[in-house]
Amino acid sequence: MEYIDVHEAAEKWMLTERRVTTLCRTGRIEGAVKEGNLWRIPKTALKPMDGRIRDSLAKKYAAVQRPLPIGVSDFKETVTNYYYVDKTLLIKDFLDARPKVSLFTRPRRFGKTLTMDMLRVFFEKSDEDTSVYFQDKKIWACGDKYRKYQGKYPVIFLTFKDVKFETWEETLEKLSAVFQVEYSRHKELLDSPQCNDFEKRYYRTIISGSASNVELTEALANLSAMLHEHYGVAPILIIDEYDTPVQQGYMLGYYEKVILFMRNLFSGGFKDNPHLSFGLMTGILRVAKESIFSGMNNLKVNSILDNRYSEYFGFTSDEVKPMADYYGRPEKYDELCEWYDGYSFGTSEIFNPWSVINYLDNDCYPQAFWQSTGNNEIIRDIIAGATSEIKDNLQLLMQGKHISTYVDTSVIYPEIKSNPSSIYSFLLIAGYLKVVEKENCHDGNAICDVAIPNKEIFYVYEKEILSGLSEMISPSSAIAIQQAIIK
């Protein structure tokens, strides 16, 4: 990465040096880093757009703006070709804490896959010099203490986000295909003198797609052992959206089968695995009580109630303001707040990142973008079995009020029916509620005042919940709630 100084940038962009320094200090120049008292600016950095520019000039300059990364979860592609919100300091916080196995639970479309791919690119051994993707990012300015980990580990990376099938047999077939793809990324193991014939036969079984249910449960343990033997360094294991098959199993009747499979798979991959440097997982729910993580005393869960890592999934106000400026729409910041802000993760106030980038791409016309990104069938399932008290509370929420509830961050799907009050925990964890006030309990959970976070989620409630309450409330009540939502 080539850099220029403030003087060169000022001449290039026809600005004063003082103005360039201010742009660096306020985060307006992508990739600018401070070394001592001097700012270093990437030679390829674009001149930030003047915040005073409005619609006509925004269109004029659109050709030199980076496009928004809608639906892009590949880290290298994002930082090379798209607008990227720098979340690389998560690497610093992770290395400072160094937990053996970490689970990050966040709602869908809050950047989990892109963040996990960022970790993969940072840590993974590669023939490519992948440090170039980080040299203009915040983590690189943290010094050699953190840079020395870059590109030093073999990595196993799996995402279960597309494992959504109607039967257990189809789900197992898809899981087998996921392992085939990941094993194929490590073809060097077939010729490795450090791996024995038994391991190589197992490797071929996975690649061929002929592995049995039992053999598949050993896939993480065996691949991590082979990578450790080959490289002499234990791998990092990353699993994105681990609970997607669990949710499908609950909705479609094969819940017990998928839970048993996951328990055995994760036991081999994470529990007392001597061939593991670190493990990282993402999901929506913790799913702890089913004993998927039975006996795993090395697991650190990072939920939406925890302060650590709270700013790394979703956008903060300090990230949304420069983005609105960059695309020439600073006057739209208040509308962005009304529609897509309001989430509370730990001590951080968070915007929905998916909706923010779609709003900016949609000529700043607000819509419920998040609504169409996933299946809201569980919400309808909740309403179908809700008590009259819960339905009354849902009506209060839709009128802009808040309710008090016990929040269990390890809520599980079967509890939704057996313990109706758990629905608020599920709605909070899944992104349909926000924490207004919190009082911690000694069991690691909390008593929270919860409310609907923003206008976008009000419209999700209107579609999914108001229709589900149609048999319980009068037409006049429905109209009153709709009017409250509009206001």
C-alpha positions in Angstrom: 0.0 0.0 0.0 1.5 3.4 -1.1 0.8 6.4 1.0 1.0 10.2 0.6 1.3 12.9 3.2 -1.1 15.7 4.0 0.8 18.2 1.8 0.6 15.9 -1.2 -3.1 15.2 -0.6 -3.9 18.9 -0.3 -2.3 19.7 -3.6 -4.0 16.7 -5.3 -7.5 17.6 -4.0 -7.0 21.4 -4.1 -7.7 21.8 -0.4 -5.8 23.4 2.4 -3.5 21.2 4.5 -5.6 22.2 7.6 -8.7 20.9 5.8 -7.1 17.6 4.9 -5.9 17.2 8.5 -9.4 17.8 9.7 -10.8 15.2 7.3 -8.3 12.7 8.5 -9.1 13.4 12.2 -12.8 13.0 11.7 -12.5 9.7 9.8 -13.6 11.2 6.4 -10.6 9.8 4.5 -10.8 6.1 4.2 -7.6 4.3 5.3 -5.9 7.4 6.7 -3.6 6.4 9.6 -1.7 8.6 12.1 1.9 7.8 12.9 3.3 10.1 15.6 2.1 13.5 14.7 1.8 12.9 10.9 -1.1 11.5 8.9 -0.5 8.9 6.1 -3.1 8.8 3.4 -3.5 5.9 0.9 -2.5 7.1 -2.5 -5.7 5.6 -4.0 -8.0 7.3 -1.4 -10.8 9.4 -2.9 -11.4 13.0 -2.0 -14.3 13.1 0.5 -17.4 14.7 -0.7 -18.3 18.1 0.7 -21.1 17.6 3.3 -22.9 20.6 1.8 -23.4 19.0 -1.5 -27.0 18.0 -2.2 -28.9 15.9 -4.7 -27.6 17.4 -8.0 -24.0 17.4 -7.1 -24.3 14.0 -5.4 -25.3 12.6 -8.8 -22.5 14.4 -10.5 -19.9 12.9 -8.2 -21.5 9.5 -8.0 -19.2 8.1 -10.6 -16.2 8.4 -8.3 -17.9 7.0 -5.2 -17.5 3.4 -4.2 -20.7 1.4 -4.5 -22.5 0.2 -1.5 -21.8 -3.5 -0.5 -25.4 -4.8 -0.8 -25.3 -8.6 -0.3 -21.5 -8.7 -0.4 -20.1 -10.8 2.5 -16.6 -11.4 1.0 -14.1 -9.3 2.9 -11.5 -9.0 0.2 -14.1 -8.0 -2.4 -15.7 -5.5 0.0 -12.5 -3.6 0.9 -11.2 -3.7 -2.7 -14.4 -2.5 -4.5 -17.0 -1.2 -2.1 -17.6 1.2 0.8 -16.3 -0.5 3.9 -17.0 0.4 7.5 -13.8 -0.5 9.3 -14.5 -3.2 12.0 -11.0 -4.5 12.2 -10.5 -3.4 15.8 -12.5 -6.5 16.7 -9.3 -8.4 16.0 -7.5 -6.4 18.7 -10.2 -6.9 21.3 -10.3 -10.6 20.5 -6.5 -11.1 20.8 -6.5 -9.1 24.0 -9.1 -11.4 25.6 -8.0 -14.5 23.7 -11.0 -16.8 24.6 -10.7 -20.4 23.5 -14.1 -20.5 21.9 -16.3 -17.5 21.3 -20.0 -17.3 20.3 -21.4 -14.0 18.9 -25.2 -13.8 18.9 -26.8 -11.1 16.8 -29.9 -10.6 14.7 -29.8 -11.6 11.0 -28.2 -9.1 8.5 -26.1 -7.4 11.1 -22.8 -8.2 9.4 -21.9 -11.5 11.0 -20.8 -13.3 7.9 -18.6 -10.4 6.6 -17.0 -10.0 10.1 -16.2 -13.7 10.3 -14.7 -13.6 6.7 -12.6 -10.6 7.9 -11.2 -12.8 10.7 -10.5 -15.6 8.3 -8.6 -13.4 5.9 -6.6 -11.8 8.7 -5.5 -15.1 10.4 -5.3 -17.5 7.5 -2.0 -18.8 6.1 -2.1 -18.1 2.4 0.2 -18.0 -0.7 -1.2 -14.5 -1.2 0.1 -11.5 0.8 -3.2 -10.8 2.6 -1.7 -8.1 4.8 -2.5 -5.7 1.9 -6.2 -5.8 2.9 -5.3 -4.5 6.4 -2.5 -2.1 6.0 -4.8 0.9 5.7 -7.2 -0.4 8.4 -7.3 0.4 12.1 -5.9 -2.9 13.2 -2.6 -2.2 11.4 -2.1 1.0 13.3 -2.2 -1.0 16.5 1.4 -2.2 16.0 3.4 -5.4 15.6 1.8 -6.9 18.8 -1.2 -7.6 16.6 0.3 -7.6 13.1 2.4 -10.7 14.0 -0.8 -12.8 14.0 -1.6 -11.9 10.5 -1.5 -14.9 8.1 -0.1 -17.3 10.7 -2.9 -20.0 11.1 -4.6 -22.6 9.0 -8.3 -21.8 9.1 -11.5 -23.9 8.9 -14.3 -21.7 7.7 -17.9 -23.0 7.4 -21.2 -21.1 7.0 -24.5 -22.8 7.6 -26.6 -19.7 6.6 -27.9 -21.5 3.5 -28.8 -24.8 5.3 -32.6 -24.3 5.0 -34.4 -27.4 3.9 -37.8 -29.1 4.6 -36.5 -32.5 5.7 -33.6 -33.8 7.8 -32.3 -35.9 4.9 -32.0 -32.8 2.7 -30.4 -30.9 5.5 -27.8 -33.6 6.1 -27.1 -33.7 2.3 -26.5 -30.0 2.4 -24.2 -30.2 5.4 -22.2 -32.9 3.6 -21.8 -30.5 0.7 -20.6 -27.7 3.0 -17.9 -30.0 4.3 -17.0 -31.1 0.8 -16.3 -27.5 -0.2 -14.2 -26.7 2.9 -12.2 -29.9 2.7 -11.5 -29.1 -1.0 -9.9 -25.8 0.1 -7.2 -27.9 1.9 -6.1 -30.2 -0.9 -2.5 -30.0 0.3 -3.4 -32.5 3.0 -3.8 -35.3 0.5 -0.1 -35.2 -0.3 1.1 -34.3 3.2 3.7 -36.7 4.6 2.5 -35.7 8.1 -1.0 -37.1 7.6 -1.5 -40.9 7.8 -3.4 -43.2 5.3 -6.4 -43.5 7.6 -6.8 -39.7 7.7 -6.4 -39.4 3.9 -9.1 -42.1 3.4 -11.4 -40.2 5.6 -10.6 -37.0 3.6 -11.5 -38.8 0.4 -14.8 -40.0 1.9 -15.8 -36.4 2.7 -14.7 -35.1 -0.7 -16.7 -37.8 -2.5 -19.9 -37.0 -0.6 -20.3 -40.5 0.6 -19.8 -39.9 4.3 -22.4 -41.3 6.7 -24.2 -39.3 9.4 -21.8 -40.6 12.0 -18.7 -39.9 9.8 -19.9 -36.4 9.2 -20.0 -35.7 12.9 -16.2 -36.3 13.0 -15.5 -33.8 10.2 -14.3 -30.9 12.3 -12.2 -33.0 14.6 -10.5 -34.8 11.8 -9.8 -31.8 9.6 -8.4 -29.8 12.5 -6.1 -32.7 13.4 -4.8 -33.0 9.8 -4.2 -29.3 9.5 -2.3 -29.2 12.8 -0.1 -32.1 11.7 0.6 -30.6 8.3 1.3 -27.0 9.4 2.6 -27.6 12.9 0.1 -24.9 14.0 -3.4 -25.7 15.4 -6.1 -24.2 13.2 -8.7 -21.6 13.9 -12.2 -22.9 13.5 -14.9 -20.4 12.3 -18.6 -21.4 12.0 -21.0 -18.7 10.7 -24.8 -18.9 11.4 -24.4 -22.2 13.2 -28.1 -22.2 14.4 -29.8 -21.8 11.0 -30.3 -25.6 10.7 -31.6 -25.6 14.3 -34.3 -23.1 13.5 -35.3 -25.0 10.4 -35.5 -28.2 12.4 -37.8 -26.5 14.9 -40.1 -25.1 12.3 -40.3 -28.3 10.2 -40.3 -31.1 12.6 -36.7 -32.5 12.7 -35.5 -30.5 15.7 -34.2 -33.5 17.8 -32.3 -34.9 14.9 -30.4 -31.7 14.1 -29.7 -31.0 17.8 -28.1 -34.5 18.2 -26.0 -34.1 15.1 -24.8 -30.6 16.1 -24.0 -31.8 19.7 -21.7 -34.5 18.3 -20.2 -32.3 15.6 -19.3 -29.5 18.0 -18.1 -31.9 20.7 -15.4 -33.1 18.3 -14.6 -29.6 17.0 -14.6 -27.5 20.1 -14.7 -29.5 23.3 -11.2 -30.5 24.5 -9.9 -30.5 21.0 -6.1 -30.5 21.2 -5.9 -29.5 17.6 -7.6 -26.1 18.0 -6.1 -22.7 18.5 -9.3 -20.7 18.7 -12.9 -21.2 17.8 -15.4 -18.6 16.7 -19.1 -19.0 16.0 -22.0 -16.7 15.1 -25.7 -17.2 15.3 -29.0 -15.6 16.4 -29.7 -17.7 19.5 -27.3 -19.2 22.0 -29.1 -22.6 22.0 -27.3 -23.6 25.2 -29.9 -25.5 27.1 -30.2 -28.3 24.5 -26.7 -29.3 25.5 -25.3 -28.6 22.0 -22.4 -27.2 23.9 -22.6 -29.8 26.7 -19.7 -29.7 29.0 -17.9 -27.0 26.9 -16.4 -24.9 29.7 -14.2 -23.0 27.3 -17.1 -21.2 25.6 -17.5 -17.5 25.9 -20.9 -16.2 24.8 -21.2 -12.6 23.6 -24.9 -11.7 23.5 -26.6 -8.4 22.7 -26.6 -7.6 26.5 -22.8 -7.8 26.8 -20.6 -4.7 26.4 -17.6 -6.5 24.8 -17.6 -6.4 21.0 -20.9 -4.4 21.2 -19.9 -2.0 18.4 -18.6 -4.5 15.9 -21.9 -5.9 14.5 -24.1 -3.2 12.9 -23.2 0.5 12.5 -22.7 3.2 15.2 -23.6 6.8 14.7 -20.0 7.7 14.2 -20.0 5.3 11.2 -23.3 6.3 9.7 -22.7 10.1 9.7 -19.6 9.8 7.6 -21.4 7.4 5.3 -24.3 9.8 4.8 -21.7 12.6 4.1 -19.8 10.4 1.6 -22.9 9.9 -0.5 -23.8 13.5 -0.3 -26.9 13.1 1.9 -25.9 14.4 5.4 -29.4 16.0 5.8 -30.9 12.4 5.8 -29.1 11.5 9.1 -32.2 12.2 11.3 -34.4 10.0 9.0 -31.8 7.3 9.2 -32.1 7.4 13.0 -35.9 7.3 13.0 -36.0 4.3 10.7 -33.0 2.2 11.4 -31.3 3.2 14.7 -32.4 2.3 18.2 -30.9 -1.1 18.7 -28.9 -1.4 22.0 -26.1 -3.9 22.1 -24.4 -3.7 25.4 -23.6 0.0 25.9 -23.5 0.7 22.1 -26.4 2.3 20.2 -26.6 0.5 16.8 -28.1 1.0 13.4 -29.3 -1.9 11.3 -26.4 -2.0 8.7 -28.5 -3.9 6.0 -31.2 -1.2 6.1 -28.8 1.7 6.2 -27.0 0.7 3.0 -30.2 -0.2 1.2 -31.7 3.2 2.2 -28.7 5.1 0.8 -28.9 2.9 -2.4 -32.6 3.6 -2.7 -32.2 7.3 -3.1 -32.9 7.7 0.6 -36.5 6.6 0.4 -37.3 4.8 3.6 -38.7 1.2 3.5 -38.8 -1.8 5.7 -35.8 -3.4 4.0 -35.0 -5.8 6.8 -38.4 -7.4 6.7 -37.8 -9.2 3.4 -34.4 -10.6 4.4 -35.6 -13.6 6.3 -38.5 -15.8 7.3 -40.8 -14.3 9.9 -42.7 -17.5 10.3 -41.6 -17.9 13.9 -43.3 -14.5 14.8 -46.5 -15.9 13.4 -46.0 -19.1 15.4 -45.5 -17.0 18.5 -48.8 -15.1 18.0 -50.7 -18.3 17.3 -49.9 -19.6 20.8 -49.8 -16.3 22.7 -51.9 -15.8 25.9 -54.3 -12.9 26.1 -51.8 -11.1 28.4 -49.0 -11.4 25.8 -51.3 -10.1 23.1 -52.2 -7.1 25.2 -48.5 -6.4 25.7 -47.8 -6.7 22.0 -50.5 -4.1 21.4 -48.8 -1.8 23.9 -45.5 -2.3 22.1 -47.2 -1.4 18.8 -48.5 1.8 20.3 -44.9 2.9 21.1 -44.9 1.9 24.8 -42.5 -0.4 26.6 -43.0 -3.4 28.8 -40.8 -5.0 31.5 -39.7 -8.6 31.2 -37.1 -11.1 32.3 -34.6 -11.6 29.4 -33.0 -15.0 29.1 -30.2 -14.9 26.5 -30.1 -18.7 26.2 -33.8 -18.9 25.2 -34.5 -22.0 23.0 -37.1 -22.7 20.4 -39.2 -25.2 22.3 -39.6 -22.8 25.2 -41.6 -20.5 23.1 -44.6 -22.8 23.4 -43.9 -24.2 26.9 -43.0 -20.9 28.4 -44.9 -18.1 26.7 -43.1 -15.3 28.6 -39.9 -16.4 26.8 -41.1 -14.8 23.6 -39.9 -11.4 24.7 -36.4 -12.8 25.1 -36.6 -14.3 21.6 -38.0 -11.1 20.1 -35.2 -9.1 21.7 -32.4 -11.5 20.6 -33.8 -11.8 17.1 -33.9 -8.0 16.6 -37.6 -7.2 17.0 -37.2 -5.4 20.3 -34.6 -3.1 22.0 -33.5 -2.7 25.6 -34.6 0.7 27.1 -33.5 0.0 30.7 -31.6 -3.0 32.1 -31.1 -4.4 35.6 -28.6 -7.3 35.7 -29.4 -10.5 37.5 -27.0 -12.8 39.2 -27.7 -15.6 36.8 -26.2 -13.7 33.9 -29.5 -12.5 32.5 -31.4 -9.3 33.2 -34.8 -7.6 33.9 -35.3 -5.3 31.0 -37.7 -2.6 29.8 -38.1 -3.4 26.1 -39.7 -1.5 23.2 -39.8 -1.6 19.4 -36.5 0.0 18.2 -37.6 2.1 15.2 -40.1 2.8 12.4 -38.9 -0.1 10.3 -39.6 -2.7 13.0 -43.0 -1.0 13.6 -44.0 -1.9 10.1 -42.7 -5.5 10.6 -45.1 -5.8 13.6 -47.9 -4.3 11.6 -47.6 -7.0 8.9 -46.7 -10.0 11.0 -48.3 -9.3 14.4 -51.3 -7.2 13.7 -52.5 -9.7 11.2 -52.0 -12.5 13.7 -54.1 -10.6 16.3 -57.0 -10.1 13.8 -59.2 -12.6 15.6 -58.5 -11.1 19.0 -59.1 -7.4 18.4 -61.9 -5.4 16.9 -61.5 -3.6 13.5 -61.6 -0.2 15.4 -58.7 -1.3 17.6 -56.7 -2.4 14.6 -57.2 0.9 12.9 -56.2 2.7 16.1 -52.9 0.7 16.3 -52.2 1.3 12.6 -52.7 5.1 13.2 -50.2 4.9 16.2 -47.7 3.1 14.0 -48.0 5.8 11.2 -47.5 8.5 13.8 
